[in-house]
Amino acid sequence: MIKLDDTDKEILRHLQQDAKLTTKELAGRLNLSATPVYERVRRLENEGVIKKYVAIVDREKIGKDLMVLCNIRLKEHAKEAGARFVNSIVEMPEVMECLNISGDYDFLIKVVVSDMREYQSFIMNKLASLENIGSTQSIFVMGEIKNDTAYEPRS
């Protein structure tokens, strides 16, 4: 774990709220000059604390109204079989997240599509075509209560 001081934490708080802040704007909010802020941001990037900068898109405004959490149980748990599954899943644009989990299922994927028909097509034509799928369970999201992208930086 990387040690963060209070200034690092403030930089991360501001950038998680608005990644388009310029170094000058960020420095103004922190009451610092631009050079040390620039150097700190570069250090946070180089150390991998800041992984990337993205635009967060409202999925419903682009017609992706249906979110489904899909539990997946694999038939075979050998390293190679698991790797083939993972390699296939990461290539599917409908899959927004894939988590390797413990319990009754092996993976949990978050799938975002336009409607039930598109989800059915995803299941039948993509997911079911993977050779190592043992079983699945779909959970249809009725509403999002909290969807944060910002972490509270710790020391």
Rosetta blueprint (number, residue, H / E / L):
1 M L
2 I L
3 K L
4 L L
5 D L
6 D H
7 T H
8 D H
9 K H
10 E H
11 I H
12 L H
13 R H
14 H H
15 L H
16 Q H
17 Q H
18 D L
19 A L
20 K L
21 L L
22 T L
23 T H
24 K H
25 E H
26 L H
27 A H
28 G H
29 R H
30 L H
31 N L
32 L L
33 S L
34 A H
35 T H
36 P H
37 V H
38 Y H
39 E H
40 R H
41 V H
42 R H
43 R H
44 L H
45 E H
46 N H
47 E L
48 G L
49 V L
50 I L
51 K L
52 K L
53 Y L
54 V L
55 A L
56 I L
57 V L
58 D L
59 R H
60 E H
61 K H
62 I H
63 G L
64 K L
65 D L
66 L E
67 M E
68 V E
69 L E
70 C E
71 N E
72 I E
73 R E
74 L E
75 K L
76 E L
77 H L
78 A L
79 K H
80 E H
81 A H
82 G H
83 A H
84 R H
85 F H
86 V H
87 N H
88 S H
89 I H
90 V H
91 E L
92 M L
93 P L
94 E L
95 V E
96 M E
97 E E
98 C E
99 L E
100 N E
101 I L
102 S L
103 G L
104 D L
105 Y L
106 D L
107 F E
108 L E
109 I E
110 K E
111 V E
112 V E
113 V E
114 S L
115 D L
116 M H
117 R H
118 E H
119 Y H
120 Q H
121 S H
122 F H
123 I H
124 M H
125 N H
126 K H
127 L H
128 A L
129 S L
130 L L
131 E L
132 N L
133 I E
134 G E
135 S E
136 T E
137 Q E
138 S E
139 I E
140 F E
141 V L
142 M L
143 G L
144 E L
145 I L
146 K L
147 N L
148 D L
149 T L
150 A L
151 Y L
152 E L
153 P L
154 R L
155 S L
